[in-house]
Amino acid sequence: MDRRSFLTAAGATVSASVAGCAGLGGGGEESSTDESTGTGTSTGDAGGADETLVVGTYSAFVDSPSTSPGAWVKQRFEEEFDARLIWQTPSNEVNHYIERRNAGVDIEADMYLGLNTDHLVRVDENLDDGLFAEVGDVAGQDDIKPGLQFDPDGRAIPYDTGYISLVFDGTATTAPETFDGLLADEHAGDLITQNPASSATGRAFLLHTVKQFGPDGYLDYWSDLQDNDVRVLGSWSDAYSAWSGGEAPMVVSYSTDQVFADRNDANMEKHQIRFLNDQGYANPEGMAVFEGADTPDLAREFMGFLLRPEIQGEIAVRNVQFPATESADLPADYAELAQEPPEPVTFGYDELRGSVSGWISDWERQFASN
Amino acid sequence: MARDVDGGAAGAGSDDSETATETASRPSGEQGRSVRTTIERRGVVGLAVATIALLLGIFYYPVATVFVDSVLVDGRWTAQVFVSILQDPFYFGELARLLSGEPVRAVIESIRSPDRRLGVIGFTTYQAALSTVASVALGLPAAYLLARFEFPGRRTLRSLTILPFVLPSIMVAVGFVATFGQNGTLNAVLGALGLGEVNLLFTLEAVVIAHAFYNAPLVARVTTAAWESVDASAVETARSLGASPLRAFRDVVAPQLVPSVLMGAALTFVFTFSTFPIVLALGGFQLATVEVFVYRLIRDLEYAEAAALALIELGISLGLLYAYLRYEARHTVQSRGIRPLPRRPLTPPSFSIRELLPRAGLAAYAVVALAVFVAPIASMVLASLSGPEGLTLANYRFLVDRQTTGASFQVQPWDAVRNSLLFGVASLAVALPMGVVVAVLTTRDYRGRKVVDAVAMAPLAVSGIVVGLGLLRGLVFGFEIGGTRLAVGGGLAIVAAHAVAGYPFVVRTVAPGLEGIDRTLVESARALGAPRARALLDIELPLVWPAVVAGAAFAFAISIGEFSATIVLASGTNQFTMPIAIERFIGRRLGPATAMGVVLLVVTSASFLLIDRLGGDDVGF
């Protein structure tokens, strides 16, 4: 019996008497009792069928209403590796683990899947001790597209990426080719984007404008955009549903939009993609192993598994993102529907660290000043 | 009622005062009571102590762990975070300049100038005030209809007025886009009538209407109850003395309604003051409220500023509630109506102006109510039945598929329904006794009881995410005693969060009733030897039973609709509730989420009808 299932079993009995039912089973393996703080004394010898890998991720990866890769990945991995894969989807995502580490409470996952560059920045700005360990050797790492690697300290490895672009209804408008084109009178009130503080797409779009106009110029551009009636809504789903309802013809979303539209036999004319200035902001998603993980070796094997061509292709299709590797096996029509920008742009870790919260906060202060 | 004063004081004090009360409440010379009477005698005090301990454990201590971040920065006590927020024009507009020491006259001048800055907090206050006015304006005619007219389905309609309360904001946003959007129902109707289009979305108006959607039913509910307890004989006396119906209303009825209307208004203000998802979904970031920034700061783990901002928000809301409670204390109507005003039939008995005019007004109101309340809900139901090729059951099939073939780590519809009901019942079981006890404590006479009352109302004004975070740190992470970590499971923490959010409604519905009870009834019971607890159970609670049931309905509704604390605390899919399932089912298409929304509507409607039926025919609120 490995340590975790022992703890879970023991925790269940102890905590039942102390505090009643803890949330056992399902996505969350919360044991209510811990052996002091997370010192991470992994047994390391728990090979064989008993070995368990607990992976924290965001809920859409395992539980979106259309498709999500989670169940498929779990099945394939368990078949091949004779191990148990447990998905954990805390609603606070990475913050959940930062909170636990800060409070000195044991982290019950081995690795996290779905790290953004700005998550990593947040982790490092809020924790003196590391949350993630340096990953070391992982099979297939060399196949990752250049430019997607975002962690200078070698903890996070990208497994997929999205490109943020405009999606527009071609029956109602033709999106401009450039950022400046968005300021034209004919596009007044045409664009919906998202709150950069709480939405990945909104944040990417804001960062794209910082990339384009520089930290000294992006606020002026936004002032002009605001004069041209840009709408900033709360979340991607707020924005996308308002856009689908015909409130405005353009929305900031992903350049894989047609993959979904095609699946639902939608009119492609209504799902057109535009890369402003021929650029798309890349939002690579990475994975990393927690320091003190119980099964770090299994975690690395899992990472190598995810980077294999056939798995990369399947994740791309099911997660509706682009693979992180050059070698992914993608279905023939994927490339037709999912569009890659002529020039991907993104900010690296070093550029975001120390800057990103200031950029967002300055933007908030300008945009919402009453 | 000296002993009641002691009971209240014991509640606020420590264990010592409990024994003191016991001694005080024992009339000299009387000895040797049975165990049962001892329990009954000490019952109220015991409950009070337990309630206060529970409140400290599941609300004040956890929330304090968050708020302390605002004054304890890097291990040092400081007021700097507050000072910088108070002096920041971004938050406080022109007022901030006052706080940073500029002369009063200059600030007043700039406030009067047209290009003044309200600041985020000023704007939040402004929109909350507008939302309150709209909610009262939309709620009062409904109260008039429900209290003064008889028609088939009146009771069902009254039970269902609580429904908007539980609808997750995403559902309301879906319904509002479909109703008030560019291509929405409203514009279709206006177009068919040959009138021009209106574009309401992304405006302050849309946000205010959505807030009225949530809160007008609350105003209607509390006002209906007050109207139903107006004593008919008082009106008849006024009329027999020659007062016109209008005059009788102004002098007799209206004064009895005003406290309830103000209570509905105060609660509406508090809720809309801490609003956030509706603003971002229907208005846009340019209309951002304080809560938007509290959320953002917490998400970025900037706890000092987040906590300070949340405390300022709490201070403003509590100040308003306190002002209302002071007012309420001065305007309680003693001895409530024994014989309610007779309801009139909705079909006019004659075609006189006096009969037709109010009904014509109600007909006009019905059109507005259809647009604001019915159309968004109908649009949501319709959206759940729509697919690319018209009407379809595909979204409901998704729910069935997810239930039968979904993986264990995915949210399953039935489990969400079951969890919602379980948490609802469990938090009701906690909130109802807590609320009744607090109501008893705050209707006794002692100095500063309005402060106690306001403090007891604090959970209404603390945002769910702060409560959730506090419970996470304070209870779920637990604390170490002798090397063992004591912690509370996520499920219990969720019940705690829901109970804490719900009990103030029990207090606010039960307390005015308790206050209005004829004191002589209770005094006679006590004189005849009934212990305090027995007088409460046998005399007082039956008299205010409709209010207790009403409080129960609110507590249950709060639990069903709660989202932000639940999502922070839920530690796995087996703790997800219906609102969380809805959020998880949102994808490129809203179909599955709207189908789950309809499930929520059906389950909660049934629950409210059931709860209200338990209240008998004279359900208060």
Interface residues (C-beta under 8 A of the other chain):
Chain A: S15 V18 A19 G20 C21 A22 G23 L24 G25 G26 G27 G28 E29 E30 S32 T33 D34 S36 S59 A60 V62 D63 S64 P65 S66 G70 A71 K74 I86 W87 Q88 T89 P90 S91 N92 N95 I98 E99 R100 A103 V105 R122 N126 N195 A197 S198 Q226 R231 V232 L233 G234 S235 S237 D238 Y240 S241 A242 G245 G246 E247 F260 N264 D265 A266 S357 E364 R365 F367 A368 S369 N370
Chain B: F90 G93 R117 L118 G119 V120 G122 F123 I170 A173 V174 V177 A178 G181 Q182 N183 G184 L201 F202 P277 V279 L280 A281 G284 F285 Q286 L287 A288 V292 F293 Y295 R296 R299 D300 L301 E302 P388 F398 A407 S408 F409 Q410 V411 L472 R473 F477 G478 E480 G483 T484 R485 L486 A487 V488 G489 G490 G491 L492 I567 V568 A570 S571 G572 T573 N574 Q575 I580 R584 F585 I586 G587 R588 R589 L590 G591 P592 A593
